[in-house]
Each structure stands twice: as structure tokens, then as C-alpha cells.
Amino acid sequence: MDYLIVYDISDPKKRLKVSRMLQKFGYRILYSAFYLPNAKKRVIDFLYQEISKIVDKTTDRVFFYPVSEPEVFKGYPLEPWKIFVI
């Protein structure tokens, strides 16, 4: 399944550490958002555990969104509300 991982991490060192970790598994689509195509459950579980160790749960936020692969017709998504559930 594809995943969208979005984060808001206040500490720059922690934010950099998380972004470098996510770059190994997916593509940066925004400054603090990564798209992970065909991510296996074990990869998502690993990322969740490792990121949980890094972030401050009182000030930082990390969201894991499962997403469907977009259907494209002539270069345009058919139903954009199904692409990113935020």
C-alpha cells in the first residue's frame, strides 16, 4: 500500500534525522511530506517505531496516511480527494 507521511517537528536536528530516514523509503513531495509507494507493513512499523523514539510527543506531530494509487486520465487525477486523505 502507498503511504503519505506528514510531519511537524520543532527541533531542526530531529526534523533532519526524520527526513533522512524517510528519504530511504520514499519521495519528498513537500518540505515535510513524503510519499512512500508500495510500502510494506514491516517498513511502516519500522518507521513508526524509529520515529517515535526521535520525536517529542508533546510538541511534535507525525501522521501516517494510507493512500490509494491515483487514477490518471490525460495527466489529471480523476478523483483528487481519494489521493490524499488529510
PDB file with SEQRES, HELIX, SHEET and CRYST1 records, atoms N, CA, C and O in Angstrom:
SEQRES   1 A   86  MET ASP TYR LEU ILE VAL TYR ASP ILE SER ASP PRO LYS          
SEQRES   2 A   86  LYS ARG LEU LYS VAL SER ARG MET LEU GLN LYS PHE GLY          
SEQRES   3 A   86  TYR ARG ILE LEU TYR SER ALA PHE TYR LEU PRO ASN ALA          
SEQRES   4 A   86  LYS LYS ARG VAL ILE ASP PHE LEU TYR GLN GLU ILE SER          
SEQRES   5 A   86  LYS ILE VAL ASP LYS THR THR ASP ARG VAL PHE PHE TYR          
SEQRES   6 A   86  PRO VAL SER GLU PRO GLU VAL PHE LYS GLY TYR PRO LEU          
SEQRES   7 A   86  GLU PRO TRP LYS ILE PHE VAL ILE                              
HELIX    1 AA1 PRO A   12  GLN A   23  1                                  12    
HELIX    2 AA2 LYS A   41  ILE A   54  1                                  14    
HELIX    3 AA3 PRO A   80  LYS A   82  5                                   3    
SHEET    1 AA1 4 TYR A  27  LEU A  30  0                                        
SHEET    2 AA1 4 ALA A  33  LEU A  36 -1                                        
SHEET    3 AA1 4 ASP A   2  ASP A   8 -1                                        
SHEET    4 AA1 4 ARG A  61  VAL A  67 -1                                        
SHEET    1 AA2 2 VAL A  72  PHE A  73  0                                        
SHEET    2 AA2 2 TYR A  76  PRO A  77 -1                                        
CRYST1    1.000    1.000    1.000  90.00  90.00  90.00 P 1           1          
ATOM      1  N   MET A   1       0.845  -1.174   0.000  1.00  0.00           N  
ATOM      2  CA  MET A   1       0.000   0.000   0.000  1.00  0.00           C  
ATOM      3  C   MET A   1       0.893   1.241   0.000  1.00  0.00           C  
ATOM      4  O   MET A   1       2.000   1.220   0.537  1.00  0.00           O  
ATOM      5  N   ASP A   2       0.416   2.282  -0.587  1.00  0.00           N  
ATOM      6  CA  ASP A   2       1.130   3.556  -0.610  1.00  0.00           C  
ATOM      7  C   ASP A   2       0.803   4.344   0.659  1.00  0.00           C  
ATOM      8  O   ASP A   2      -0.304   4.254   1.191  1.00  0.00           O  
ATOM      9  N   TYR A   3       1.774   5.111   1.132  1.00  0.00           N  
ATOM     10  CA  TYR A   3       1.576   5.923   2.326  1.00  0.00           C  
ATOM     11  C   TYR A   3       2.035   7.345   2.090  1.00  0.00           C  
ATOM     12  O   TYR A   3       2.971   7.602   1.333  1.00  0.00           O  
ATOM     13  N   LEU A   4       1.360   8.254   2.750  1.00  0.00           N  
ATOM     14  CA  LEU A   4       1.764   9.647   2.817  1.00  0.00           C  
ATOM     15  C   LEU A   4       2.128   9.894   4.272  1.00  0.00           C  
ATOM     16  O   LEU A   4       1.310   9.680   5.167  1.00  0.00           O  
ATOM     17  N   ILE A   5       3.366  10.347   4.510  1.00  0.00           N  
ATOM     18  CA  ILE A   5       3.809  10.646   5.860  1.00  0.00           C  
ATOM     19  C   ILE A   5       4.077  12.139   5.938  1.00  0.00           C  
ATOM     20  O   ILE A   5       4.885  12.686   5.187  1.00  0.00           O  
ATOM     21  N   VAL A   6       3.381  12.783   6.862  1.00  0.00           N  
ATOM     22  CA  VAL A   6       3.453  14.233   7.030  1.00  0.00           C  
ATOM     23  C   VAL A   6       3.873  14.500   8.466  1.00  0.00           C  
ATOM     24  O   VAL A   6       3.393  13.848   9.393  1.00  0.00           O  
ATOM     25  N   TYR A   7       4.772  15.461   8.644  1.00  0.00           N  
ATOM     26  CA  TYR A   7       5.236  15.730  10.000  1.00  0.00           C  
ATOM     27  C   TYR A   7       5.410  17.219  10.262  1.00  0.00           C  
ATOM     28  O   TYR A   7       5.595  18.021   9.346  1.00  0.00           O  
ATOM     29  N   ASP A   8       5.342  17.560  11.546  1.00  0.00           N  
ATOM     30  CA  ASP A   8       5.626  18.900  12.040  1.00  0.00           C  
ATOM     31  C   ASP A   8       6.509  18.704  13.270  1.00  0.00           C  
ATOM     32  O   ASP A   8       6.011  18.420  14.359  1.00  0.00           O  
ATOM     33  N   ILE A   9       7.808  18.855  13.091  1.00  0.00           N  
ATOM     34  CA  ILE A   9       8.788  18.607  14.151  1.00  0.00           C  
ATOM     35  C   ILE A   9       9.526  19.916  14.414  1.00  0.00           C  
ATOM     36  O   ILE A   9      10.094  20.514  13.500  1.00  0.00           O  
ATOM     37  N   SER A  10       9.513  20.354  15.672  1.00  0.00           N  
ATOM     38  CA  SER A  10      10.057  21.678  16.000  1.00  0.00           C  
ATOM     39  C   SER A  10      11.586  21.722  16.036  1.00  0.00           C  
ATOM     40  O   SER A  10      12.173  22.725  15.632  1.00  0.00           O  
ATOM     41  N   ASP A  11      12.229  20.686  16.499  1.00  0.00           N  
ATOM     42  CA  ASP A  11      13.687  20.670  16.617  1.00  0.00           C  
ATOM     43  C   ASP A  11      14.325  20.384  15.253  1.00  0.00           C  
ATOM     44  O   ASP A  11      14.053  19.337  14.666  1.00  0.00           O  
ATOM     45  N   PRO A  12      15.171  21.294  14.730  1.00  0.00           N  
ATOM     46  CA  PRO A  12      15.765  21.105  13.399  1.00  0.00           C  
ATOM     47  C   PRO A  12      16.601  19.826  13.259  1.00  0.00           C  
ATOM     48  O   PRO A  12      16.586  19.194  12.203  1.00  0.00           O  
ATOM     49  N   LYS A  13      17.326  19.442  14.310  1.00  0.00           N  
ATOM     50  CA  LYS A  13      18.143  18.220  14.237  1.00  0.00           C  
ATOM     51  C   LYS A  13      17.266  16.976  14.146  1.00  0.00           C  
ATOM     52  O   LYS A  13      17.554  16.062  13.374  1.00  0.00           O  
ATOM     53  N   LYS A  14      16.206  16.944  14.928  1.00  0.00           N  
ATOM     54  CA  LYS A  14      15.283  15.812  14.881  1.00  0.00           C  
ATOM     55  C   LYS A  14      14.555  15.766  13.536  1.00  0.00           C  
ATOM     56  O   LYS A  14      14.359  14.697  12.957  1.00  0.00           O  
ATOM     57  N   ARG A  15      14.161  16.943  13.052  1.00  0.00           N  
ATOM     58  CA  ARG A  15      13.463  17.028  11.766  1.00  0.00           C  
ATOM     59  C   ARG A  15      14.355  16.506  10.642  1.00  0.00           C  
ATOM     60  O   ARG A  15      13.888  15.775   9.769  1.00  0.00           O  
ATOM     61  N   LEU A  16      15.632  16.876  10.659  1.00  0.00           N  
ATOM     62  CA  LEU A  16      16.574  16.403   9.650  1.00  0.00           C  
ATOM     63  C   LEU A  16      16.771  14.890   9.738  1.00  0.00           C  
ATOM     64  O   LEU A  16      16.849  14.208   8.716  1.00  0.00           O  
ATOM     65  N   LYS A  17      16.847  14.382  10.943  1.00  0.00           N  
ATOM     66  CA  LYS A  17      17.015  12.940  11.138  1.00  0.00           C  
ATOM     67  C   LYS A  17      15.823  12.162  10.578  1.00  0.00           C  
ATOM     68  O   LYS A  17      15.998  11.135   9.924  1.00  0.00           O  
ATOM     69  N   VAL A  18      14.616  12.656  10.838  1.00  0.00           N  
ATOM     70  CA  VAL A  18      13.411  12.005  10.329  1.00  0.00           C  
ATOM     71  C   VAL A  18      13.356  12.094   8.802  1.00  0.00           C  
ATOM     72  O   VAL A  18      13.031  11.108   8.141  1.00  0.00           O  
ATOM     73  N   SER A  19      13.666  13.251   8.240  1.00  0.00           N  
ATOM     74  CA  SER A  19      13.600  13.395   6.782  1.00  0.00           C  
ATOM     75  C   SER A  19      14.618  12.496   6.089  1.00  0.00           C  
ATOM     76  O   SER A  19      14.323  11.924   5.040  1.00  0.00           O  
ATOM     77  N   ARG A  20      15.805  12.368   6.658  1.00  0.00           N  
ATOM     78  CA  ARG A  20      16.812  11.470   6.062  1.00  0.00           C  
ATOM     79  C   ARG A  20      16.372  10.021   6.126  1.00  0.00           C  
ATOM     80  O   ARG A  20      16.639   9.244   5.209  1.00  0.00           O  
ATOM     81  N   MET A  21      15.703   9.656   7.199  1.00  0.00           N  
ATOM     82  CA  MET A  21      15.192   8.297   7.326  1.00  0.00           C  
ATOM     83  C   MET A  21      14.112   8.029   6.273  1.00  0.00           C  
ATOM     84  O   MET A  21      14.102   6.974   5.639  1.00  0.00           O  
ATOM     85  N   LEU A  22      13.203   8.996   6.095  1.00  0.00           N  
ATOM     86  CA  LEU A  22      12.109   8.816   5.138  1.00  0.00           C  
ATOM     87  C   LEU A  22      12.601   8.828   3.688  1.00  0.00           C  
ATOM     88  O   LEU A  22      11.997   8.184   2.830  1.00  0.00           O  
ATOM     89  N   GLN A  23      13.690   9.551   3.405  1.00  0.00           N  
ATOM     90  CA  GLN A  23      14.236   9.597   2.043  1.00  0.00           C  
ATOM     91  C   GLN A  23      14.706   8.228   1.578  1.00  0.00           C  
ATOM     92  O   GLN A  23      14.774   7.975   0.375  1.00  0.00           O  
ATOM     93  N   LYS A  24      15.028   7.349   2.505  1.00  0.00           N  
ATOM     94  CA  LYS A  24      15.477   5.997   2.147  1.00  0.00           C  
ATOM     95  C   LYS A  24      14.330   5.134   1.628  1.00  0.00           C  
ATOM     96  O   LYS A  24      14.558   4.140   0.938  1.00  0.00           O  
ATOM     97  N   PHE A  25      13.098   5.516   1.961  1.00  0.00           N  
ATOM     98  CA  PHE A  25      11.952   4.684   1.629  1.00  0.00           C  
ATOM     99  C   PHE A  25      10.964   5.321   0.666  1.00  0.00           C  
ATOM    100  O   PHE A  25      10.096   4.633   0.128  1.00  0.00           O  
ATOM    101  N   GLY A  26      11.082   6.632   0.438  1.00  0.00           N  
ATOM    102  CA  GLY A  26      10.093   7.287  -0.407  1.00  0.00           C  
ATOM    103  C   GLY A  26      10.605   8.572  -1.009  1.00  0.00           C  
ATOM    104  O   GLY A  26      11.808   8.826  -1.056  1.00  0.00           O  
ATOM    105  N   TYR A  27       9.660   9.383  -1.471  1.00  0.00           N  
ATOM    106  CA  TYR A  27       9.962  10.611  -2.194  1.00  0.00           C  
ATOM    107  C   TYR A  27       9.397  11.807  -1.446  1.00  0.00           C  
ATOM    108  O   TYR A  27       8.257  11.784  -0.982  1.00  0.00           O  
ATOM    109  N   ARG A  28      10.208  12.852  -1.336  1.00  0.00           N  
ATOM    110  CA  ARG A  28       9.729  14.089  -0.716  1.00  0.00           C  
ATOM    111  C   ARG A  28       8.806  14.784  -1.720  1.00  0.00           C  
ATOM    112  O   ARG A  28       9.198  15.037  -2.860  1.00  0.00           O  
ATOM    113  N   ILE A  29       7.580  15.089  -1.289  1.00  0.00           N  
ATOM    114  CA  ILE A  29       6.652  15.785  -2.179  1.00  0.00           C  
ATOM    115  C   ILE A  29       6.407  17.220  -1.718  1.00  0.00           C  
ATOM    116  O   ILE A  29       6.006  18.071  -2.512  1.00  0.00           O  
ATOM    117  N   LEU A  30       6.646  17.484  -0.448  1.00  0.00           N  
ATOM    118  CA  LEU A  30       6.631  18.831   0.127  1.00  0.00           C  
ATOM    119  C   LEU A  30       7.742  18.866   1.162  1.00  0.00           C  
ATOM    120  O   LEU A  30       8.369  17.844   1.442  1.00  0.00           O  
ATOM    121  N   TYR A  31       7.985  20.029   1.725  1.00  0.00           N  
ATOM    122  CA  TYR A  31       9.078  20.148   2.679  1.00  0.00           C  
ATOM    123  C   TYR A  31       8.951  19.135   3.823  1.00  0.00           C  
ATOM    124  O   TYR A  31       9.951  18.546   4.233  1.00  0.00           O  
ATOM    125  N   SER A  32       7.770  18.931   4.328  1.00  0.00           N  
ATOM    126  CA  SER A  32       7.586  17.997   5.442  1.00  0.00           C  
ATOM    127  C   SER A  32       6.554  16.919   5.122  1.00  0.00           C  
ATOM    128  O   SER A  32       5.745  16.544   5.970  1.00  0.00           O  
ATOM    129  N   ALA A  33       6.597  16.430   3.886  1.00  0.00           N  
ATOM    130  CA  ALA A  33       5.688  15.364   3.469  1.00  0.00           C  
ATOM    131  C   ALA A  33       6.408  14.418   2.515  1.00  0.00           C  
ATOM    132  O   ALA A  33       7.075  14.850   1.575  1.00  0.00           O  
ATOM    133  N   PHE A  34       6.261  13.117   2.774  1.00  0.00           N  
ATOM    134  CA  PHE A  34       6.883  12.100   1.947  1.00  0.00           C  
ATOM    135  C   PHE A  34       5.834  11.120   1.441  1.00  0.00           C  
ATOM    136  O   PHE A  34       4.882  10.778   2.143  1.00  0.00           O  
ATOM    137  N   TYR A  35       6.032  10.684   0.214  1.00  0.00           N  
ATOM    138  CA  TYR A  35       5.170   9.675  -0.412  1.00  0.00           C  
ATOM    139  C   TYR A  35       5.962   8.384  -0.488  1.00  0.00           C  
ATOM    140  O   TYR A  35       7.051   8.355  -1.062  1.00  0.00           O  
ATOM    141  N   LEU A  36       5.422   7.311   0.088  1.00  0.00           N  
ATOM    142  CA  LEU A  36       6.081   6.013   0.079  1.00  0.00           C  
ATOM    143  C   LEU A  36       5.249   5.051  -0.762  1.00  0.00           C  
ATOM    144  O   LEU A  36       4.242   4.533  -0.278  1.00  0.00           O  
ATOM    145  N   PRO A  37       5.643   4.801  -2.004  1.00  0.00           N  
ATOM    146  CA  PRO A  37       4.884   3.871  -2.845  1.00  0.00           C  
ATOM    147  C   PRO A  37       5.201   2.421  -2.467  1.00  0.00           C  
ATOM    148  O   PRO A  37       6.343   2.078  -2.162  1.00  0.00           O  
ATOM    149  N   ASN A  38       4.186   1.600  -2.494  1.00  0.00           N  
ATOM    150  CA  ASN A  38       4.323   0.160  -2.238  1.00  0.00           C  
ATOM    151  C   ASN A  38       5.062  -0.148  -0.946  1.00  0.00           C  
ATOM    152  O   ASN A  38       5.908  -1.042  -0.920  1.00  0.00           O  
ATOM    153  N   ALA A  39       4.766   0.559   0.103  1.00  0.00           N  
ATOM    154  CA  ALA A  39       5.425   0.340   1.393  1.00  0.00           C  
ATOM    155  C   ALA A  39       4.837  -0.903   2.060  1.00  0.00           C  
ATOM    156  O   ALA A  39       3.620  -1.037   2.192  1.00  0.00           O  
ATOM    157  N   LYS A  40       5.699  -1.783   2.467  1.00  0.00           N  
ATOM    158  CA  LYS A  40       5.273  -2.996   3.180  1.00  0.00           C  
ATOM    159  C   LYS A  40       4.948  -2.647   4.627  1.00  0.00           C  
ATOM    160  O   LYS A  40       5.434  -1.654   5.167  1.00  0.00           O  
ATOM    161  N   LYS A  41       4.116  -3.482   5.241  1.00  0.00           N  
ATOM    162  CA  LYS A  41       3.713  -3.246   6.625  1.00  0.00           C  
ATOM    163  C   LYS A  41       4.922  -3.214   7.549  1.00  0.00           C  
ATOM    164  O   LYS A  41       4.960  -2.407   8.478  1.00  0.00           O  
ATOM    165  N   ARG A  42       5.901  -4.065   7.316  1.00  0.00           N  
ATOM    166  CA  ARG A  42       7.076  -4.098   8.180  1.00  0.00           C  
ATOM    167  C   ARG A  42       7.877  -2.793   8.081  1.00  0.00           C  
ATOM    168  O   ARG A  42       8.477  -2.363   9.066  1.00  0.00           O  
ATOM    169  N   VAL A  43       7.892  -2.161   6.898  1.00  0.00           N  
ATOM    170  CA  VAL A  43       8.583  -0.876   6.728  1.00  0.00           C  
ATOM    171  C   VAL A  43       7.847   0.212   7.501  1.00  0.00           C  
ATOM    172  O   VAL A  43       8.473   1.020   8.188  1.00  0.00           O  
ATOM    173  N   ILE A  44       6.541   0.235   7.393  1.00  0.00           N  
ATOM    174  CA  ILE A  44       5.741   1.229   8.114  1.00  0.00           C  
ATOM    175  C   ILE A  44       5.892   1.045   9.617  1.00  0.00           C  
ATOM    176  O   ILE A  44       6.039   2.023  10.351  1.00  0.00           O  
ATOM    177  N   ASP A  45       5.856  -0.214  10.086  1.00  0.00           N  
ATOM    178  CA  ASP A  45       6.048  -0.487  11.508  1.00  0.00           C  
ATOM    179  C   ASP A  45       7.427  -0.037  11.972  1.00  0.00           C  
ATOM    180  O   ASP A  45       7.561   0.548  13.047  1.00  0.00           O  
ATOM    181  N   PHE A  46       8.452  -0.306  11.169  1.00  0.00           N  
ATOM    182  CA  PHE A  46       9.810   0.120  11.495  1.00  0.00           C  
ATOM    183  C   PHE A  46       9.894   1.637  11.597  1.00  0.00           C  
ATOM    184  O   PHE A  46      10.438   2.166  12.566  1.00  0.00           O  
ATOM    185  N   LEU A  47       9.355   2.341  10.598  1.00  0.00           N  
ATOM    186  CA  LEU A  47       9.396   3.799  10.606  1.00  0.00           C  
ATOM    187  C   LEU A  47       8.646   4.364  11.807  1.00  0.00           C  
ATOM    188  O   LEU A  47       9.112   5.306  12.449  1.00  0.00           O  
ATOM    189  N   TYR A  48       7.501   3.794  12.104  1.00  0.00           N  
ATOM    190  CA  TYR A  48       6.718   4.259  13.251  1.00  0.00           C  
ATOM    191  C   TYR A  48       7.516   4.123  14.547  1.00  0.00           C  
ATOM    192  O   TYR A  48       7.556   5.047  15.359  1.00  0.00           O  
ATOM    193  N   GLN A  49       8.145   2.969  14.733  1.00  0.00           N  
ATOM    194  CA  GLN A  49       8.926   2.735  15.953  1.00  0.00           C  
ATOM    195  C   GLN A  49      10.126   3.668  16.040  1.00  0.00           C  
ATOM    196  O   GLN A  49      10.382   4.252  17.093  1.00  0.00           O  
ATOM    197  N   GLU A  50      10.862   3.813  14.942  1.00  0.00           N  
ATOM    198  CA  GLU A  50      12.072   4.638  14.964  1.00  0.00           C  
ATOM    199  C   GLU A  50      11.747   6.130  15.112  1.00  0.00           C  
ATOM    200  O   GLU A  50      12.420   6.847  15.852  1.00  0.00           O  
ATOM    201  N   ILE A  51      10.725   6.583  14.410  1.00  0.00           N  
ATOM    202  CA  ILE A  51      10.342   7.992  14.512  1.00  0.00           C  
ATOM    203  C   ILE A  51       9.791   8.297  15.904  1.00  0.00           C  
ATOM    204  O   ILE A  51       9.999   9.391  16.430  1.00  0.00           O  
ATOM    205  N   SER A  52       9.088   7.333  16.500  1.00  0.00           N  
ATOM    206  CA  SER A  52       8.561   7.526  17.860  1.00  0.00           C  
ATOM    207  C   SER A  52       9.677   7.742  18.868  1.00  0.00           C  
ATOM    208  O   SER A  52       9.494   8.452  19.856  1.00  0.00           O  
ATOM    209  N   LYS A  53      10.829   7.135  18.625  1.00  0.00           N  
ATOM    210  CA  LYS A  53      11.975   7.304  19.525  1.00  0.00           C  
ATOM    211  C   LYS A  53      12.613   8.689  19.379  1.00  0.00           C  
ATOM    212  O   LYS A  53      13.245   9.183  20.312  1.00  0.00           O  
ATOM    213  N   ILE A  54      12.449   9.306  18.223  1.00  0.00           N  
ATOM    214  CA  ILE A  54      13.120  10.574  17.927  1.00  0.00           C  
ATOM    215  C   ILE A  54      12.302  11.780  18.360  1.00  0.00           C  
ATOM    216  O   ILE A  54      12.842  12.706  18.965  1.00  0.00           O  
ATOM    217  N   VAL A  55      11.020  11.784  18.062  1.00  0.00           N  
ATOM    218  CA  VAL A  55      10.200  12.989  18.245  1.00  0.00           C  
ATOM    219  C   VAL A  55       9.783  13.198  19.697  1.00  0.00           C  
ATOM    220  O   VAL A  55       9.755  12.265  20.499  1.00  0.00           O  
ATOM    221  N   ASP A  56       9.467  14.429  20.003  1.00  0.00           N  
ATOM    222  CA  ASP A  56       8.912  14.803  21.296  1.00  0.00           C  
ATOM    223  C   ASP A  56       7.395  14.747  21.162  1.00  0.00           C  
ATOM    224  O   ASP A  56       6.803  15.554  20.444  1.00  0.00           O  
ATOM    225  N   LYS A  57       6.775  13.815  21.838  1.00  0.00           N  
ATOM    226  CA  LYS A  57       5.335  13.581  21.669  1.00  0.00           C  
ATOM    227  C   LYS A  57       4.465  14.719  22.198  1.00  0.00           C  
ATOM    228  O   LYS A  57       3.268  14.764  21.911  1.00  0.00           O  
ATOM    229  N   THR A  58       5.043  15.629  22.959  1.00  0.00           N  
ATOM    230  CA  THR A  58       4.248  16.744  23.479  1.00  0.00           C  
ATOM    231  C   THR A  58       4.198  17.926  22.506  1.00  0.00           C  
ATOM    232  O   THR A  58       3.251  18.712  22.536  1.00  0.00           O  
ATOM    233  N   THR A  59       5.217  18.055  21.642  1.00  0.00           N  
ATOM    234  CA  THR A  59       5.256  19.211  20.739  1.00  0.00           C  
ATOM    235  C   THR A  59       5.232  18.845  19.262  1.00  0.00           C  
ATOM    236  O   THR A  59       4.826  19.663  18.436  1.00  0.00           O  
ATOM    237  N   ASP A  60       5.656  17.637  18.911  1.00  0.00           N  
ATOM    238  CA  ASP A  60       5.785  17.241  17.500  1.00  0.00           C  
ATOM    239  C   ASP A  60       4.612  16.375  17.062  1.00  0.00           C  
ATOM    240  O   ASP A  60       3.957  15.729  17.880  1.00  0.00           O  
ATOM    241  N   ARG A  61       4.360  16.373  15.760  1.00  0.00           N  
ATOM    242  CA  ARG A  61       3.293  15.559  15.182  1.00  0.00           C  
ATOM    243  C   ARG A  61       3.811  14.856  13.934  1.00  0.00           C  
ATOM    244  O   ARG A  61       4.499  15.450  13.103  1.00  0.00           O  
ATOM    245  N   VAL A  62       3.462  13.569  13.824  1.00  0.00           N  
ATOM    246  CA  VAL A  62       3.792  12.784  12.631  1.00  0.00           C  
ATOM    247  C   VAL A  62       2.536  11.988  12.281  1.00  0.00           C  
ATOM    248  O   VAL A  62       1.965  11.309  13.135  1.00  0.00           O  
ATOM    249  N   PHE A  63       2.114  12.076  11.021  1.00  0.00           N  
ATOM    250  CA  PHE A  63       0.904  11.391  10.567  1.00  0.00           C  
ATOM    251  C   PHE A  63       1.254  10.410   9.460  1.00  0.00           C  
ATOM    252  O   PHE A  63       1.996  10.745   8.537  1.00  0.00           O  
ATOM    253  N   PHE A  64       0.724   9.207   9.552  1.00  0.00           N  
ATOM    254  CA  PHE A  64       0.881   8.176   8.527  1.00  0.00           C  
ATOM    255  C   PHE A  64      -0.491   7.971   7.882  1.00  0.00           C  
ATOM    256  O   PHE A  64      -1.428   7.511   8.536  1.00  0.00           O  
ATOM    257  N   TYR A  65      -0.604   8.310   6.607  1.00  0.00           N  
ATOM    258  CA  TYR A  65      -1.868   8.170   5.887  1.00  0.00           C  
ATOM    259  C   TYR A  65      -1.743   7.110   4.800  1.00  0.00           C  
ATOM    260  O   TYR A  65      -0.934   7.269   3.886  1.00  0.00           O  
ATOM    261  N   PRO A  66      -2.526   6.030   4.874  1.00  0.00           N  
ATOM    262  CA  PRO A  66      -2.544   5.103   3.745  1.00  0.00           C  
ATOM    263  C   PRO A  66      -3.318   5.748   2.592  1.00  0.00           C  
ATOM    264  O   PRO A  66      -4.390   6.316   2.801  1.00  0.00           O  
ATOM    265  N   VAL A  67      -2.784   5.661   1.405  1.00  0.00           N  
ATOM    266  CA  VAL A  67      -3.447   6.263   0.248  1.00  0.00           C  
ATOM    267  C   VAL A  67      -3.520   5.257  -0.888  1.00  0.00           C  
ATOM    268  O   VAL A  67      -2.695   4.350  -0.993  1.00  0.00           O  
ATOM    269  N   SER A  68      -4.512   5.435  -1.726  1.00  0.00           N  
ATOM    270  CA  SER A  68      -4.655   4.614  -2.922  1.00  0.00           C  
ATOM    271  C   SER A  68      -3.852   5.226  -4.053  1.00  0.00           C  
ATOM    272  O   SER A  68      -3.638   6.438  -4.095  1.00  0.00           O  
ATOM    273  N   GLU A  69      -3.420   4.394  -4.950  1.00  0.00           N  
ATOM    274  CA  GLU A  69      -2.716   4.906  -6.119  1.00  0.00           C  
ATOM    275  C   GLU A  69      -3.687   5.753  -6.935  1.00  0.00           C  
ATOM    276  O   GLU A  69      -4.811   5.319  -7.188  1.00  0.00           O  
ATOM    277  N   PRO A  70      -3.282   6.944  -7.349  1.00  0.00           N  
ATOM    278  CA  PRO A  70      -4.210   7.807  -8.086  1.00  0.00           C  
ATOM    279  C   PRO A  70      -4.515   7.271  -9.479  1.00  0.00           C  
ATOM    280  O   PRO A  70      -3.640   6.748 -10.168  1.00  0.00           O  
ATOM    281  N   GLU A  71      -5.761   7.411  -9.871  1.00  0.00           N  
ATOM    282  CA  GLU A  71      -6.139   7.093 -11.239  1.00  0.00           C  
ATOM    283  C   GLU A  71      -5.925   8.343 -12.077  1.00  0.00           C  
ATOM    284  O   GLU A  71      -6.380   9.428 -11.715  1.00  0.00           O  
ATOM    285  N   VAL A  72      -5.232   8.188 -13.194  1.00  0.00           N  
ATOM    286  CA  VAL A  72      -4.881   9.344 -14.003  1.00  0.00           C  
ATOM    287  C   VAL A  72      -5.489   9.196 -15.393  1.00  0.00           C  
ATOM    288  O   VAL A  72      -5.419   8.135 -16.012  1.00  0.00           O  
ATOM    289  N   PHE A  73      -6.087  10.285 -15.867  1.00  0.00           N  
ATOM    290  CA  PHE A  73      -6.652  10.331 -17.212  1.00  0.00           C  
ATOM    291  C   PHE A  73      -6.120  11.577 -17.894  1.00  0.00           C  
ATOM    292  O   PHE A  73      -6.413  12.693 -17.464  1.00  0.00           O  
ATOM    293  N   LYS A  74      -5.351  11.401 -18.938  1.00  0.00           N  
ATOM    294  CA  LYS A  74      -4.752  12.507 -19.688  1.00  0.00           C  
ATOM    295  C   LYS A  74      -3.958  13.449 -18.775  1.00  0.00           C  
ATOM    296  O   LYS A  74      -3.998  14.670 -18.932  1.00  0.00           O  
ATOM    297  N   GLY A  75      -3.243  12.858 -17.825  1.00  0.00           N  
ATOM    298  CA  GLY A  75      -2.372  13.642 -16.963  1.00  0.00           C  
ATOM    299  C   GLY A  75      -3.033  14.275 -15.753  1.00  0.00           C  
ATOM    300  O   GLY A  75      -2.363  14.969 -14.988  1.00  0.00           O  
ATOM    301  N   TYR A  76      -4.344  14.055 -15.552  1.00  0.00           N  
ATOM    302  CA  TYR A  76      -5.038  14.664 -14.426  1.00  0.00           C  
ATOM    303  C   TYR A  76      -5.631  13.576 -13.534  1.00  0.00           C  
ATOM    304  O   TYR A  76      -6.192  12.605 -14.041  1.00  0.00           O  
ATOM    305  N   PRO A  77      -5.515  13.724 -12.203  1.00  0.00           N  
ATOM    306  CA  PRO A  77      -6.160  12.751 -11.313  1.00  0.00           C  
ATOM    307  C   PRO A  77      -7.671  12.824 -11.486  1.00  0.00           C  
ATOM    308  O   PRO A  77      -8.242  13.909 -11.600  1.00  0.00           O  
ATOM    309  N   LEU A  78      -8.311  11.659 -11.506  1.00  0.00           N  
ATOM    310  CA  LEU A  78      -9.761  11.633 -11.674  1.00  0.00           C  
ATOM    311  C   LEU A  78     -10.484  12.068 -10.400  1.00  0.00           C  
ATOM    312  O   LEU A  78     -11.444  12.836 -10.456  1.00  0.00           O  
ATOM    313  N   GLU A  79     -10.026  11.582  -9.274  1.00  0.00           N  
ATOM    314  CA  GLU A  79     -10.682  11.917  -8.021  1.00  0.00           C  
ATOM    315  C   GLU A  79      -9.611  12.334  -7.016  1.00  0.00           C  
ATOM    316  O   GLU A  79      -9.138  11.497  -6.248  1.00  0.00           O  
ATOM    317  N   PRO A  80      -9.224  13.589  -7.003  1.00  0.00           N  
ATOM    318  CA  PRO A  80      -8.119  14.008  -6.131  1.00  0.00           C  
ATOM    319  C   PRO A  80      -8.400  13.830  -4.639  1.00  0.00           C  
ATOM    320  O   PRO A  80      -7.460  13.705  -3.854  1.00  0.00           O  
ATOM    321  N   TRP A  81      -9.683  13.816  -4.226  1.00  0.00           N  
ATOM    322  CA  TRP A  81      -9.983  13.646  -2.821  1.00  0.00           C  
ATOM    323  C   TRP A  81      -9.647  12.248  -2.349  1.00  0.00           C  
ATOM    324  O   TRP A  81      -9.567  12.021  -1.142  1.00  0.00           O  
ATOM    325  N   LYS A  82      -9.446  11.289  -3.264  1.00  0.00           N  
ATOM    326  CA  LYS A  82      -9.053   9.949  -2.875  1.00  0.00           C  
ATOM    327  C   LYS A  82      -7.534   9.796  -2.804  1.00  0.00           C  
ATOM    328  O   LYS A  82      -7.037   8.802  -2.275  1.00  0.00           O  
ATOM    329  N   ILE A  83      -6.803  10.761  -3.327  1.00  0.00           N  
ATOM    330  CA  ILE A  83      -5.347  10.635  -3.365  1.00  0.00           C  
ATOM    331  C   ILE A  83      -4.749  10.888  -1.982  1.00  0.00           C  
ATOM    332  O   ILE A  83      -3.982  10.068  -1.477  1.00  0.00           O  
ATOM    333  N   PHE A  84      -5.095  12.006  -1.378  1.00  0.00           N  
ATOM    334  CA  PHE A  84      -4.538  12.358  -0.085  1.00  0.00           C  
ATOM    335  C   PHE A  84      -5.660  12.602   0.910  1.00  0.00           C  
ATOM    336  O   PHE A  84      -6.441  13.543   0.769  1.00  0.00           O  
ATOM    337  N   VAL A  85      -5.730  11.754   1.904  1.00  0.00           N  
ATOM    338  CA  VAL A  85      -6.760  11.885   2.918  1.00  0.00           C  
ATOM    339  C   VAL A  85      -6.156  12.633   4.093  1.00  0.00           C  
ATOM    340  O   VAL A  85      -5.419  12.061   4.895  1.00  0.00           O  
ATOM    341  N   ILE A  86      -6.477  13.931   4.188  1.00  0.00           N  
ATOM    342  CA  ILE A  86      -5.901  14.745   5.257  1.00  0.00           C  
ATOM    343  C   ILE A  86      -7.015  15.420   6.028  1.00  0.00           C  
ATOM    344  O   ILE A  86      -6.750  16.158   6.977  1.00  0.00           O  
TER     345      ILE A  86                                                      
END                                                                             
